[in-house]
Each structure stands twice: as structure tokens, then as C-alpha cells.
């Protein structure tokens, strides 16, 4: 990659890592399910009137949008609202790569390479260590498990995206896809908010929304989602997906640092070790070894589809 494009990829990773701070701030003013619904409304409108709809049947937008919006983001916001620290949430969400590989094996019968299996083992060790640390430290284990379910939902969304790309009648532009798929989650999330958070959630949010909360929602919808995913998709079209995707591993470090500096979150040695194991496991399972000159490369193991998740 050219140096300026490396800087662009690093900038997007930094924006996505920092994104967990605005999420934390917005949750002080808005209930999690309602906040997730508003996030997708802002991402879709008015952009949907200016970008072309992806060349796929509507049912595929729904099949991707439900696990992505209702599952991943709904559960992530609930987990953080329950007390999952913003920095650690940015780490746990990266386990989506492991879930994607597992779901691809179970649902699509795709084989797992030895490198992927080894990476899963390392990442699983990190997840286990982090869960134990949360339990022993008095932190809400339920919040950790909900964030883990959010990562699993992201994995399901990746599988749906992979199948969607196979039936598409033309190239799927990443930014246009993100805008149109954002039309799917708002109504289900709003319905869940009315059931579990009560009809008072909307007037409460309107009454309690602060300038920091409003700015956070603007950042989440427009900077992190539309700008970040637009740039990421542009880089994906210029370079190999595996080359660009590796920069997403910078998201957890940026998330941990920004949460530590701005929210005062402290990560002890055990949690830091667990985070390092998770990131290392995901990296080991994602990196594809280079083939030697003159030797035909083996068929590559399938990689998870890139989905904006911050």
C-alpha cells in the first residue's frame, strides 16, 4: 500500500477504536435499543436518497441487516450499558473473526486451515482469561457475555454477506450497501425498545439528550459509519482484502488507549494479557502465508467479509 493509503487505513482504525468512547457517552442519555435504532436512522437518512441500491434482492438486505443491526449493535449497546468497559468491548468484538470461521464451517461446509484452528485456540484462551478476570474482579460477567453474543451476531452477518455477494447481479459498493442495509434495523430495534425499555424511552431521550450525547450520535452515524466505511470500501477496491483487513487489528489498541485517556478506564495486567491473546489469535487466523516463488499457492481459506462494526 502507498504510504498515504496506509495513513488512511490507520486513520479509519483510529476512528473506529475511538468510536467506543462516543457510544459510552451517548448511553448516558439514551437507552441502548433506542440508541441503536437512531444510529441506523441517521446512517440511512438522507444518504439513501443519494446512493444507488445494491444489486441484490431485498431479502438479502434483511438477512444481513437483522444480525448486523439488531444482533451486533443492539447487543453491543446493551452490553456496554450493563457495564462492559468501552476499551474491552472493542477487543471482545474482534472475536467476530473466529465466529465467522466457525459459522462458515458449520453452515457453508468450508474447511478450516491449521493456522485458523491455532488462531482460534489462542483467541479462545484470551476470551476465557478475560471472562475469568471479569468474574473475579467483580465486573458484570453478563455484560461480557452479551458483548460476546454481539460478536457472534457479526459473524452471522458476515456469512449472510458472503452468500449475498454470490447472488449479486453486479458489484456491491460498500458505502451504498451500508446505507441501504441501515434501513432494516430501525423498526425492529424500536419495537424491542418499546417492549423492553418502555414507551417512555423516547421522551426521556429527548428530554435528557445533552450536547455530548448529540455530538456522540453524530460521530457514530456520520464519522464512524459513513466516512469510515466509505474510505474502508475505497481501500478494499484498490488493494487485496487481506492487506486492508489487517489494519482492523489496530481498532482494539486505539479503543483501549482512547478509553483509558478519556474515560479513565484502567486495564490491569491480566485483562491486557487477555486482550493481547485475542488480538494475536485473530491475527494468526487471518494472515495468509505468502507462497514461495515458483510454487503454486494452495487454495486460500475463506476470509470473513468486511463489515463496518464500529
C-alpha positions as CSV (number, residue, x, y, z in Angstrom):
1,X,0.0,0.0,0.0
2,X,1.1,3.5,-0.7
3,X,2.2,5.5,2.4
4,X,-0.8,7.9,2.3
5,X,-3.2,4.9,2.0
6,X,-1.5,3.3,5.0
7,X,-2.2,6.5,6.9
8,X,-5.9,6.4,5.6
9,X,-6.3,2.8,6.8
10,X,-4.7,3.7,10.2
11,X,-7.0,6.8,10.5
12,X,-10.1,4.7,9.9
13,X,-8.9,2.1,12.5
14,X,-8.3,5.0,15.0
15,X,-11.8,6.5,14.3
16,X,-13.4,3.0,14.8
17,X,-11.4,2.4,18.0
18,X,-12.3,5.9,19.4
19,X,-15.9,5.2,18.5
20,X,-16.5,3.2,21.7
21,X,-16.0,6.4,23.7
22,X,-18.9,8.2,22.0
23,X,-21.0,5.1,22.4
24,X,-20.3,5.2,26.1
25,X,-21.2,8.9,26.3
26,X,-24.4,8.5,24.3
27,X,-25.6,5.7,26.5
28,X,-25.7,8.1,29.4
29,X,-28.5,9.9,27.7
30,X,-30.3,7.3,25.5
31,X,-31.4,3.7,26.3
32,X,-29.4,1.1,24.3
33,X,-32.0,-0.3,22.0
34,X,-33.4,3.2,21.1
35,X,-29.9,4.4,20.6
36,X,-29.1,1.6,18.2
37,X,-32.3,2.4,16.2
38,X,-31.4,6.1,16.0
39,X,-27.9,5.2,14.9
40,X,-29.2,3.4,11.8
41,X,-31.8,6.0,11.0
42,X,-29.1,8.7,11.0
43,X,-26.8,6.5,8.8
44,X,-29.6,5.8,6.3
45,X,-31.3,9.2,6.0
46,X,-30.8,11.3,4.0
47,X,-27.9,9.3,2.4
48,X,-30.3,6.7,1.0
49,X,-31.7,9.3,-1.5
50,X,-28.3,9.8,-3.0
51,X,-26.7,6.4,-3.3
52,X,-27.7,3.5,-5.5
53,X,-29.3,0.4,-4.0
54,X,-27.1,-2.7,-4.1
55,X,-27.9,-5.1,-7.0
56,X,-29.3,-7.8,-4.7
57,X,-32.8,-8.9,-3.7
58,X,-34.4,-7.1,-0.7
59,X,-34.4,-10.3,1.3
60,X,-30.6,-10.3,1.4
61,X,-30.5,-6.8,2.8
62,X,-32.9,-8.1,5.5
63,X,-30.8,-11.2,6.1
64,X,-27.7,-9.1,6.6
65,X,-29.4,-6.2,8.4
66,X,-31.1,-8.1,11.2
67,X,-27.9,-9.9,12.6
68,X,-25.8,-6.8,11.9
69,X,-28.1,-4.1,13.3
70,X,-30.4,-5.8,15.8
71,X,-27.9,-8.5,16.8
72,X,-24.5,-6.9,16.7
73,X,-25.2,-3.3,17.6
74,X,-28.3,-3.9,19.7
75,X,-26.4,-6.4,21.9
76,X,-23.2,-4.3,21.9
77,X,-25.0,-1.3,23.2
78,X,-26.9,-3.4,25.8
79,X,-23.6,-4.9,27.0
80,X,-21.9,-1.6,27.3
81,X,-25.0,-0.2,29.1
82,X,-24.7,-3.1,31.5
83,X,-21.2,-2.1,32.4
84,X,-18.8,-3.6,29.8
85,X,-15.9,-1.1,29.6
86,X,-15.6,0.6,26.3
87,X,-11.9,-0.4,25.7
88,X,-12.5,-4.1,26.4
89,X,-15.7,-4.1,24.3
90,X,-13.5,-3.0,21.3
91,X,-11.4,-6.1,22.0
92,X,-14.2,-8.6,22.5
93,X,-16.0,-7.6,19.3
94,X,-13.0,-8.7,17.3
95,X,-13.8,-12.3,18.2
96,X,-16.3,-12.0,15.3
97,X,-13.5,-13.3,13.0
98,X,-13.4,-16.6,15.0
99,X,-17.2,-16.9,14.9
100,X,-17.2,-16.2,11.2
101,X,-14.8,-19.0,10.5
102,X,-16.8,-21.4,12.8
103,X,-20.1,-20.5,11.1
104,X,-18.6,-20.9,7.7
105,X,-17.5,-24.4,8.7
106,X,-20.9,-25.3,10.2
107,X,-23.2,-23.6,7.7
108,X,-21.2,-23.5,4.5
109,X,-19.1,-26.6,5.0
110,X,-15.9,-24.5,4.4
111,X,-12.7,-26.1,5.6
112,X,-10.6,-24.6,8.4
113,X,-6.8,-24.3,7.9
114,X,-4.4,-25.4,10.6
115,X,-3.5,-21.7,11.0
116,X,-7.1,-20.8,11.6
117,X,-7.6,-23.5,14.2
118,X,-4.4,-22.4,16.0
119,X,-5.6,-18.8,15.9
120,X,-9.0,-19.8,17.3
121,X,-7.3,-21.7,20.2
122,X,-5.2,-18.6,21.1
123,X,-8.1,-16.3,20.9
124,X,-10.4,-18.6,22.9
125,X,-7.7,-18.7,25.6
126,X,-7.8,-14.9,25.7
127,X,-11.6,-14.9,25.9
128,X,-11.6,-17.4,28.7
129,X,-9.0,-15.4,30.6
130,X,-10.9,-12.2,30.1
131,X,-14.1,-13.9,31.3
132,X,-12.4,-15.2,34.4
133,X,-10.9,-11.8,35.1
134,X,-14.3,-10.1,34.8
135,X,-15.8,-12.6,37.2
136,X,-13.1,-12.4,39.8
137,X,-12.8,-8.6,39.6
138,X,-16.5,-8.1,40.4
139,X,-17.2,-6.8,36.9
140,X,-20.5,-7.7,35.3
141,X,-20.0,-11.1,33.6
142,X,-23.4,-10.8,31.9
143,X,-22.2,-7.7,30.1
144,X,-19.1,-9.6,28.8
145,X,-21.3,-12.5,27.6
146,X,-23.7,-10.1,25.8
147,X,-20.8,-8.5,24.0
148,X,-19.6,-11.9,23.0
149,X,-23.1,-12.6,21.6
150,X,-22.7,-9.3,19.7
151,X,-19.5,-10.7,18.1
152,X,-21.3,-13.9,17.2
153,X,-24.1,-11.9,15.5
154,X,-21.5,-10.0,13.5
155,X,-20.2,-13.4,12.4
156,X,-23.6,-14.4,11.2
157,X,-23.9,-11.1,9.3
158,X,-20.6,-11.9,7.6
159,X,-21.9,-15.3,6.4
160,X,-25.1,-13.6,5.1
161,X,-22.9,-11.1,3.3
162,X,-20.8,-13.8,1.7
163,X,-23.9,-15.5,0.3
164,X,-25.4,-12.2,-0.8
165,X,-22.3,-11.4,-2.8
166,X,-22.7,-14.7,-4.6
167,X,-26.1,-13.8,-5.8
168,X,-25.5,-10.1,-6.6
169,X,-26.1,-9.2,-10.2
170,X,-23.3,-6.6,-10.1
171,X,-20.6,-5.2,-7.8
172,X,-21.8,-4.3,-4.4
173,X,-20.5,-0.8,-3.4
174,X,-19.6,-0.9,0.3
175,X,-20.9,2.6,1.1
176,X,-24.2,2.1,-0.8
177,X,-24.6,-1.3,0.9
178,X,-24.1,0.2,4.4
179,X,-26.6,3.0,3.7
180,X,-29.3,0.7,2.3
181,X,-28.8,-2.1,4.9
182,X,-29.2,0.6,7.6
183,X,-32.9,0.8,6.6
184,X,-33.5,-2.6,8.0
185,X,-32.7,-2.4,11.8
186,X,-34.5,0.8,13.0
187,X,-38.1,-0.6,13.2
188,X,-37.2,-4.0,14.8
189,X,-35.0,-2.1,17.3
190,X,-37.6,0.5,18.0
191,X,-40.2,-2.3,18.6
192,X,-37.8,-4.0,21.0
193,X,-37.2,-0.7,22.7
194,X,-40.9,-0.2,23.3
195,X,-41.2,-3.7,24.7
196,X,-38.1,-3.8,27.0
197,X,-37.4,-0.1,27.6
198,X,-40.9,1.1,27.7
199,X,-42.7,3.9,25.7
200,X,-41.1,6.5,27.9
201,X,-37.7,5.8,26.4
202,X,-38.3,8.2,23.5
203,X,-39.5,11.2,25.6
204,X,-36.8,10.5,28.2
205,X,-34.1,10.6,25.5
206,X,-35.5,13.8,24.0
207,X,-35.5,15.4,27.4
208,X,-32.1,14.2,28.7
209,X,-30.1,14.4,25.5
210,X,-27.1,16.5,26.2
211,X,-24.7,18.3,23.8
212,X,-22.2,15.5,24.4
213,X,-24.8,12.8,23.6
214,X,-25.9,14.6,20.4
215,X,-22.3,15.0,19.3
216,X,-21.7,11.4,20.0
217,X,-24.6,10.3,17.9
218,X,-23.4,12.5,15.0
219,X,-19.9,10.9,15.3
220,X,-21.2,7.3,15.4
221,X,-23.5,7.7,12.4
222,X,-21.5,10.0,10.1
223,X,-17.9,9.9,11.0
224,X,-17.5,6.3,12.1
225,X,-20.1,4.8,9.8
226,X,-20.4,6.7,6.6
227,X,-17.0,8.3,6.4
228,X,-15.1,5.3,7.9
229,X,-16.9,2.7,5.9
230,X,-16.7,4.8,2.7
231,X,-12.9,5.1,3.0
232,X,-12.5,1.5,4.0
233,X,-14.5,0.3,1.0
234,X,-12.5,2.6,-1.3
235,X,-9.3,1.0,0.0
236,X,-10.8,-2.5,-0.4
237,X,-11.3,-1.8,-4.1
238,X,-7.7,-0.7,-4.6
239,X,-5.9,-3.4,-2.6
240,X,-6.3,-7.1,-1.6
241,X,-8.9,-7.5,1.1
242,X,-6.5,-9.4,3.3
243,X,-4.0,-6.5,3.1
244,X,-6.6,-3.9,4.2
245,X,-8.3,-6.1,6.7
246,X,-5.2,-6.4,8.8
247,X,-5.4,-2.8,9.7
248,X,-8.7,-3.5,11.6
249,X,-6.5,-5.2,14.2
250,X,-5.4,-1.7,15.2
251,X,-9.0,-0.9,16.4
252,X,-8.6,-2.6,19.9
253,X,-5.4,-0.8,20.7
254,X,-6.9,2.6,19.7
255,X,-10.1,1.6,21.7
256,X,-8.1,0.7,24.8
257,X,-6.0,3.8,24.7
258,X,-8.8,6.3,24.0
259,X,-11.0,4.7,26.7
260,X,-8.1,4.9,29.1
261,X,-7.3,8.6,28.3
262,X,-10.8,10.0,28.0
263,X,-12.9,7.7,30.3
264,X,-10.3,6.8,32.8
265,X,-10.7,3.1,32.3
266,X,-7.9,1.1,33.8
267,X,-6.9,-2.2,32.2
268,X,-4.9,-4.5,34.6
269,X,-2.1,-6.9,33.5
270,X,-4.5,-9.9,33.3
271,X,-7.0,-8.1,31.1
272,X,-4.2,-6.7,29.0
273,X,-2.8,-10.2,28.5
274,X,-6.2,-11.5,27.6
275,X,-6.7,-8.7,25.0
276,X,-3.2,-9.4,23.5
277,X,-4.1,-13.1,23.2
278,X,-7.4,-12.3,21.5
279,X,-5.8,-9.9,19.0
280,X,-2.9,-12.3,18.4
281,X,-5.3,-15.2,17.8
282,X,-7.4,-13.2,15.3
283,X,-4.2,-12.1,13.5
284,X,-2.9,-15.6,13.3
285,X,-6.1,-16.9,11.9
286,X,-6.4,-14.0,9.4
287,X,-2.9,-13.8,8.0
288,X,-2.3,-15.8,4.8
289,X,1.3,-17.1,4.4
290,X,3.0,-15.9,1.2
291,X,3.7,-18.5,-1.4
292,X,7.4,-19.1,-2.4
293,X,8.4,-18.1,-5.9
294,X,7.8,-20.8,-8.4
295,X,5.5,-22.7,-6.1
296,X,1.8,-22.6,-6.9
297,X,-0.2,-21.3,-3.9
298,X,-2.7,-23.5,-2.2
299,X,-6.3,-22.5,-2.5
300,X,-6.9,-19.8,0.1
301,X,-9.1,-20.4,3.1
302,X,-12.2,-18.2,3.0
303,X,-11.9,-14.9,4.8
304,X,-14.7,-13.0,6.6
305,X,-16.4,-10.3,4.6
306,X,-15.5,-6.8,5.9
307,X,-18.5,-5.3,7.6
308,X,-18.4,-1.9,9.4
309,X,-19.0,-2.7,13.1
310,X,-18.0,0.4,15.0
